[in-house]
Amino acid sequence: MDHGSGNRDMDHGDRDRVTHHGRETAYRRFDRGGDGSTVCFVHGSCGNADVWKVQARLGDRFPVVALDLSGHGESDDVGTTAGAATLDAYADDVVAVAEATDADALCGNSLGGAVALWVALERDLALDGLVLAGTGAKLTVDEELLDALATDFDRATSLLHGPDRLFHDATDRLLERSRATMADCGRAVTERDFLTCDRFDVRERLDAVGVPTLAVVGEHDALTPPRYHEFLADRIPDGQYAGIDDAAHLAMLEAPADFNSVLAEFLDRLG
């Protein structure tokens, strides 16, 4: 595993790459002198590291790392089929970046939460804690959305940006940015992501999650509703629940101040 040389971008943190399993995974580091746990942020389906830019504000307390999963953003793609093979590849991405940056906590949104759980259950990575945001132990995807992803990408994009799906009451700018990110990712990778979500189910394994875990959700999230997170908090031995007002699936973008406050309180607990 080779750790590449960094390149500073004031708006996007320190850009870097790590080579593993024959591919390169890109990530960004936002370290403003914080001495708390280093947190590795994992985006969801058709996302990239940019979705965590507002969480970079935590860098003066907790070093922040955000990666692009394989096939997203600036990272190389993998030739995996949807499901376990893709989940394993994404877990490899996270472990490689976490080891390169000494990250000891993971924060994953949606598919990224599934990847974080998979790392905690399937990989030998020393972790102090997990944050599972807008996600679940099982991530069944609506058949209408899966059909649209296979046949009509514009329709799929519209479905995801419907009421209380990705956002509750987003600004036009945020909606435009979200649609552009989905377009940049493209239909094939986006469909692979959502099919991987649809096949994910670790409900019977949550008692094996051996680190403190925060399950945090926007109160209006119709994709992964609050009950998913109550289930996580109840079944994970050291789990806790937090709700974010006035937000849906992407609470870290829609209500960043409240999200960051809840996240910082949890990370402080980790020491």
N, C-alpha and C positions, 0 to 999 in steps of 0.2 A: 504494500500500500504506500503510494508516494504522495506526500503533502506538497502541493505546488506553492509557488511564490505568490504573495499577496499583491493586490493593486488597489490603491486607495481611491474611493469615490465618496465625496462628502455627503451626497444625497443617499447613497445606497450602501454605506458601510464599506468595510474591507472585503473586496471580492477575492475569492480563492477557489481552488478546486482540489479534490482528492481523487487519486486513481485507485480503483479497486475492481476486482472481477472483470478486468479487461475494458473498463469504461471510466469516464470521468464524471464526477458529480460536483456541481457548482454549489457554492454557499456564500453567504455574506455574514460578516461578523460585526456586531455593534458593541464595542467594549469602551465604555467611558469611565473606566476605573472602578466599576463595581466589584465588590469582593464577596458577593453572595454566590449561590449556585449558578453555574453556567447553564443556560436553558437553550436547548435545540428545538426550534419551532418547525413543525411539519404541516405543510399546506394540504388542502383537500383536493378533490377531483377538479381537473382542468385549471388548477391554480399554479402559483409559483411563490418564491420567497417574498415578493412584493406585498402580499396580503398581510405581512407582519411588520410593515414599516413603522406603524404607530407604536408597536410594542418595543421598537428600538429605543424609545424614550426611557425604558427601564434600565438601559445600559449603564447608567451611573450607579445603580444598585446591584444589578445582576448582569453579567456579560451575556449578550444575546447572540445566538447563531440561528440563521434561517437558511434552509437548503431548498434547492430545486430537485424534486424527485426525478428519476429517470424519465426522459421524454418530455419534461416540462422546463420552461425557462431556458437556462443556458446549459443544462445537463444533457449528456448523451442519452439516447434511448436504448431500450432493451427489446429483444425480439420475443417477449413472453406473451402467452395467451392470458386472457382475463382469469382471475381467480387466484388460487394459491401460488402459482408461479410468479405472478405480478406482485402479490403481497410479499413474497419472499425477496424479490428483487428490490422493492421499495424499502424493506427492512434492512437489507444490505446497505442501501444508500445511507440510511439513518445511522447505522452502526459505524460506518466508515467516517462520516462527518463528526459524530459524537466522539469517536476515538481521536480524530485529528485535532479536535478543539477542546478536549477534556470536559465535554458537556456531561453533567450528572443529573439533569432533569430533562424530560421531554414534554412538549406541549403540542398536541395534534388536534387539528380541526377536521371533522367529517371523516373522509377517507384517511386523513393524517392521524386522526385519533385511533382508527383501526390499526394503522401501521404502528403507532406507538404501543398499543396493547400487544400487538404481535411481537414486537421487540421485547417487551417485558416478559412475555410468556415463552418465547422461542429462542431468544438470543442470550448469550452470556455477556451482557453489558451491565456493568455496575451502575445502578441508578439510585438516586436519593428520592425521586418523586416523579409523578405523572400528572399532567393536566389534560383532561379529555373534554374538548369543547365542541359542542354541536355534533355529537357522534353517538355511538351506541355499541352495545355488545353484539347486536345483530342489526344489519343495515339494509333491510329490504327496500328496494327501489320500485317506485310506482311503474306499473306496466306501460302506461301511456308514455312516460318519459323514456323508458327503454326502447319502445317502438320508435319514438321520434329520433332518438340518437342513432338508430339504425337506418332511418329513412329520410329524415328531414331535420337537419342540424339547426336551421333557423327556428323551426318550431320548438325544438328542444331548448334552445336558448331562451325563447319567450316563456316556456313553461317554468324554467328555473327562476325567471325574474318575475313570476306572478306573485300575488299577495302572500306575504308571510312565508315565502320560501327562503330564498337567500336573504332577503331584507324585509323589514317591517315598514319602514317609512324613509327610504334612502333618498339622498339628494340626486339630482339629475347627473351630476358629475360622478358620483359613486356608481350609479347604474351604468353610465357610459364606460367607465373604467372596467367594471366587471364584465360587461359584454365583450369588450376588446380583449380582455385576458382569455376569455373562453374561445374567442375566434383565433387568437394566437396559438392556443394549445391544439386546436383542430379537432375534427370529428373522431378520428380513429383513437387517439389517446384518451379523449373524453369518454368515449363509449367503453374503452377498456377499464377506465377508472370506475365508472358506475357499475359495470358488470362485476368488477372485483368487490365493490361494496355489497352488491346484491347477494354474493355468495359467502359473505363474511358472517360468521356466527361463533362467538366464544362464550355464550351465555353460561355454559356449564363449567367454564374454567376460571371464572372470575375470582374464586377463592384462592387461586394460586398467584394472584398479583400481590407481590410481597413488599410493596412500597406505598407510602402515603399517596393518595390519589384524589385529585379534585375533579369533579364532574360539573362543568359550568355550561349554562345554556341560556340563550335568549328566550324570554318568556313567550314570544310569539312564534317560535321555531316550529313550522309545520313539517319540515323534512325529518328532523330528529327531535321530537318534542320533549318537554321536560320530563315526562315519565320515563324516557330512556335513561336519563341521567339520574333520576331517583333510583332506578334499578341498579345502575352502576355503583352509586354511593352505598346502596344497601348491601350489595353482594360482595364488593371488594372489602376485605377485612379492615383496612384503614382508609375508608372512602368518605368523602364529604361532598355535599351538594351546594351549588350556588346558582341563583337565577339572576339574569341581567334584564332589567326593565327596558321597555321600548326598543327591543331588538329581536331579530329572528336568527337565521342560521349562522350568519357571519357577524356575530356580536362583536368580535374584535375590531371590525371595521365600522359597524354602525353605532356602537356605544363604547368607543375605545377607552375613555376615561374610567368608566365603571369596570370594564373588563380588566384594565391594567391594575386597578385598585384591588380587585378580588385576587388577581394573579399574584400581585406583590405580597399580599397578606399571607397567601399560601406558601410562597417561596420563603418568606421570612421564617415560617414555621420549620422549614427544612434546615435552617441554620446556614 
